[in-house]
Amino acid sequence: MPARILFVHAHPDDEASKGAATAARYVDEGHRVVLVSCTDGAAGEVLNPRFDTGLLDAVPLARVRADELAASVRAIGFTATHRLGFADSGWHEDPADVPDGTFARTPLDVAGAALAAVVRAERPHVVVTYPEDGGYPHPDHIMTHLVTMRGLALAADPAHTGDAAAPTAPWRVAKVYAGSAFPRERILALHEAQLAVGIESTHAEWLATRREDEPPPDARVRCDAWFARRDAALRAHVSQVDPEGDWFDVPLAAEIAAYPWEPYQLLASEVVTRLPEEDLLAGLDPDAWDAAVGQPGTG
Ligand SMILES: [Zn+2]
């Protein structure tokens, strides 16, 4: 029985840089794997020095990034994509500088309701979002965590009717994860992998900032066979990803030998499972979940 897995991401390109190989693996294994992209990415900067910025005289960045997202989605193979269309808040060190009208300034119930509508339509068994601190402190990434948690609560609440003209049935999710793309163990493995193949470590400084007693991930999903798809998705973000840059500074074979997984934290589970997991679907029987939670014959 195929499962339904929903990934919630902040900007176009996050679906490529976080969890892409996991998503591609579950697609290939026959599951329904759905992407929610919360913002338009319009406040991003061009991060690839090889990108021809002259293009932006004719085409707005939001349009460029929408096209890049579509190409990345094709590389990963997501079954469906929902773009919530909130305005990118932009990077701000001081949260007080976030402009009004942007995603991170949207009331949680408003953004949460938009996500709840998708959750009720897609009825995922598993949802993957960001950790509470966003994974890194971009206001939209912190907001993505908050909106996911509020959206899941609204989706499950029978008192939340959604669109009054077309009320939707509640849906409860079995498992919620935070992608924790770079736990210390992965940074250490990639650092050692670079040294082992005789190249300078680009992870040493990063490693030094991490606590040695950092808890290990709750789940490690083996997905090295899909790293090439992840890299193709990254390269699809031509305005954001330098094909000669940081994302590719560990040779693929060395990365696969050192750390062939993508790591996750389990934020909530309504099924019994034993940590650490090797599969986001561990402990889950999608049929039984649908029978217990779902409304047979709908959706
Ligand atoms: Zn982002």
Boltz pocket constraint, residues with backbone or C-beta under 6 A from the ligand:
constraints:
  - pocket:
      binder: B
      contacts: [[A, 10], [A, 11], [A, 12], [A, 14], [A, 138], [A, 141]]
      max_distance: 6.0
